[in-house]
Amino acid sequence: MSREVHIAVVQPPAVGPQVSHQMMRDSALSLLDCAGKVGADIICLPEYLNAMGQQDEMWQDPPTADQASLMVSVADLARRHASYVVLPLLVTGAAGKTNSCFLLDRNGTVVGRYDKTHLTAVEREDQGVKRGDHYPVFDVDFGRIGLMTCYDGHFPEVAGILSLQGAEIICFPSLQRRMTAEGLDIQIRSRAIDNCVYVARSSYGTPQAVAWLPGMTAGKSCIVDYEGTVLADTGTRVGVATHIIDLDQPRVKERSFGGEVGDAAQFLRQDRRPETYGRLLER
């Protein structure tokens, strides 16, 4: 039996002196179109796609989700290519202003939403973004996926909760301009290994015509398997990384490094000791 899933992560150019919001947006849609044309089943876009490089008015008073122009464009491409798409937007809703990821199905219909739970100080204090409080997982036609956003990756509990709810793939829209490629690599692979899940991260990169220098956005849009192996990686540059995985591939290892051989995810769940984790609930 095989459940093959073609994953794609899109890395448009980071907004800067040579890249406007409109240029970034156009590139993201073009790369999304390319990912759809090669048959991607699910495509992940980076954090704050409608807000990066925008004027202060956008950050202070973003649109509602149904009024976001990017939603219309992305929904059209999702429908045209029959792909699921993870679209991160800054939006206004009943709860106030949120940093939200929307899951669009193969018909371009919004079928899921995750509001970022771990906000940076800038988001909370300067931008007035409201925190989410829930960790939903979503059943799609090839399996179950979870979503986490950027700073969430610093908190192992997020990926852990998603995996305990049965997420097989965690889509990880991100920005994280201050981290090195090495730091990102460790973080992404750790979340995958700790929870025996696939992780698909999307961020921003550097155009080919611009010299990449230390301290610039590291990029690192990538797809990592449950053993922490990097299956595809854009590196620092603008582009798309894709890989076909099989969710029915056995995830086997030796239990506790020397015991019986079996399903690694099942071993992790059986060997957990949540009754000893109370300290994690304290500040």
LINTA-V433973 format. One record per helix or strand. SS is the DSSP state (H for helix, E for strand). FROM is the first residue (numbers start at 1). LEN is the number of residues. If there is no record, write none. Layout:
# LINTA-V433973
ss:SS from:FROM len:LEN
ss:SS from:FROM len:LEN
This chain:
# LINTA-V433973
ss:E from:4 len:8
ss:E from:13 len:1
ss:E from:16 len:1
ss:E from:19 len:1
ss:H from:21 len:17
ss:E from:42 len:3
ss:H from:56 len:5
ss:H from:65 len:3
ss:H from:69 len:13
ss:E from:84 len:10
ss:E from:96 len:9
ss:E from:110 len:6
ss:H from:121 len:6
ss:E from:130 len:1
ss:E from:137 len:4
ss:E from:143 len:7
ss:H from:150 len:5
ss:H from:156 len:9
ss:E from:169 len:5
ss:H from:181 len:15
ss:E from:198 len:5
ss:E from:205 len:2
ss:E from:222 len:3
ss:E from:230 len:4
ss:E from:237 len:1
ss:E from:239 len:8
ss:E from:252 len:3
ss:E from:261 len:3
ss:H from:264 len:8
ss:H from:274 len:3
ss:H from:278 len:4
